[in-house]
Amino acid sequence: MIKVFSLGALIALLPACSSQKHSDLDDYIEDVKQKTRGRIEPLPEVKIYDSEVYGASELRDPFTPYADEPSEELAEPGLTPDQNRSREALEAFPLDSLAFVGHLERAGSLWGLVQGPDDSIHRVSVGNHLGKNYGEILNISESTIVLKEIIPNGSGGWIEREASLALTE
């Protein structure tokens, strides 16, 4: 009985779905469709790209080392750092992390004051060692410390290089 009653109610309500009560909405939609639309600018003209041909493909690759030319920095025969000497405190730090902060002079002797990255001050003199590249102090002046470093040349040998620490304010 309930099924029959439900079916009857459904049939009675079905004509309500097809009524034309929304005619004002349909008119509004037609109005919007008829309005003029804005003009869209055309795409800009594409410029033709003039490509260049790479003409250096037969030349030497700049990223490979010269094989047949001798190195500008030739290793000195027999030059090696002394691995057996005891290390000094400032050799634990790279040279660029050390700062020359002052000097002391007494009885004709000149000492440099070098600050390490740990903010400790060390007194150095000619012959002391600085930096990780076996740097040995050659000269101390009021404004600079000049030292000789022994660095690997990349070919299994060693070369000397001069470096300096300038006085920092």
C-alpha positions in Angstrom: 0.0 0.0 0.0 2.8 2.4 0.8 4.4 1.7 -2.5 1.3 2.6 -4.4 0.8 5.8 -2.3 4.5 6.8 -3.0 4.1 6.2 -6.7 1.0 8.3 -6.8 2.7 11.2 -5.0 5.6 11.0 -7.3 3.4 11.2 -10.4 1.5 14.1 -8.9 4.7 16.1 -8.3 6.3 15.3 -11.7 4.5 18.2 -13.6 5.9 20.7 -11.1 9.4 20.1 -12.4 8.6 21.1 -16.0 6.8 24.4 -15.2 8.0 27.6 -16.9 8.4 29.6 -13.7 12.0 30.3 -14.4 11.4 32.4 -17.6 13.0 35.5 -16.0 16.2 33.5 -15.4 16.2 32.3 -19.0 15.8 35.9 -20.2 18.7 37.1 -18.1 20.9 34.3 -19.5 20.0 35.2 -23.0 20.7 38.9 -22.2 24.2 38.1 -20.9 24.9 36.0 -24.0 23.9 38.8 -26.3 26.1 41.5 -24.7 29.2 42.5 -26.6 32.3 41.1 -25.4 35.7 42.9 -24.9 38.2 42.9 -27.8 41.2 40.8 -27.2 44.5 42.2 -28.7 46.1 40.0 -31.3 49.3 38.2 -30.3 52.5 40.1 -31.0 54.4 39.2 -34.1 57.1 36.6 -33.4 60.6 37.8 -34.2 62.6 35.3 -36.1 65.7 34.2 -34.1 68.9 34.4 -36.0 71.0 31.5 -34.6 74.8 31.4 -34.7 76.8 28.4 -35.5 79.5 27.4 -33.0 82.7 27.4 -34.9 85.2 26.5 -32.2 84.5 22.8 -32.0 87.8 21.9 -33.6 89.8 24.0 -31.1 91.3 22.8 -27.9 88.9 22.1 -25.0 89.5 24.8 -22.5 88.7 22.5 -19.6 91.5 20.0 -20.3 95.1 20.7 -19.2 97.8 21.1 -21.7 99.4 17.7 -22.1 102.6 18.5 -24.1 103.5 21.8 -22.6 105.6 22.0 -19.4 104.0 23.4 -16.3 104.8 27.1 -15.6 105.5 26.2 -12.0 108.1 23.5 -12.1 108.6 21.6 -8.9 112.0 22.1 -7.3 113.8 18.8 -7.1 114.1 17.6 -3.5 111.7 20.2 -2.1 109.5 18.5 0.4 108.0 19.8 3.7 109.6 18.5 6.8 107.0 15.9 8.1 109.1 15.0 11.1 109.2 18.3 12.9 106.7 19.0 15.7 103.8 21.1 14.6 103.2 24.6 16.1 99.8 25.8 17.3 99.0 28.1 14.4 99.6 25.4 11.8 96.2 23.9 12.7 94.5 26.8 11.0 94.3 27.9 7.4 96.3 31.1 6.7 93.2 33.1 5.7 91.7 32.5 9.1 94.7 34.1 10.9 95.0 37.8 11.4 98.2 39.9 12.1 97.0 42.2 14.8 100.2 43.9 16.1 103.9 43.7 16.8 106.3 43.9 19.7 109.9 45.2 19.6 112.4 44.6 22.3 116.2 44.7 22.2 116.2 44.8 18.4 114.0 41.8 18.1 110.6 42.1 16.4 107.7 39.8 17.1 104.4 39.6 15.4 101.1 39.1 17.2 98.8 36.8 15.3 95.2 36.1 16.3 93.8 32.7 15.6 90.1 31.9 14.7 89.6 31.0 18.4 90.4 34.7 19.3 93.7 33.6 21.0 96.7 35.8 20.4 100.1 34.1 19.6 103.5 35.7 19.6 105.5 34.7 16.5 109.0 35.4 15.2 111.1 34.6 12.1 111.3 30.9 11.7 107.9 30.1 13.2 105.3 28.2 11.1 101.8 29.4 10.2 98.9 27.9 8.2 98.2 24.4 6.8 100.6 24.8 3.9 103.8 24.5 5.9 104.3 28.3 6.0 107.5 29.5 7.5 107.9 33.1 8.5 110.7 34.8 6.6 110.3 38.5 7.7 108.3 40.5 10.2 107.8 44.2 9.7 105.5 46.7 11.4 102.8 46.2 8.8 103.2 42.7 7.3 104.4 39.2 8.0 106.0 37.5 5.0 106.2 33.7 4.8 107.1 30.9 2.5 104.6 28.1 1.9 105.3 24.7 0.4 102.3 23.6 -1.5 101.6 20.5 -3.7 101.9 21.3 -7.5 99.3 18.7 -8.5 101.8 16.5 -10.2 103.2 14.8 -7.1 105.8 17.4 -6.4 106.0 20.5 -4.2 106.5 24.2 -5.0 107.3 27.3 -2.9 104.9 30.2 -2.8 105.3 33.5 -0.9 102.4 34.6 1.2 101.9 37.5 3.6 99.6 38.6 6.4 98.9 42.3 6.5 98.3 44.2 9.7 94.6 44.5 10.5 93.1 47.5 12.3 
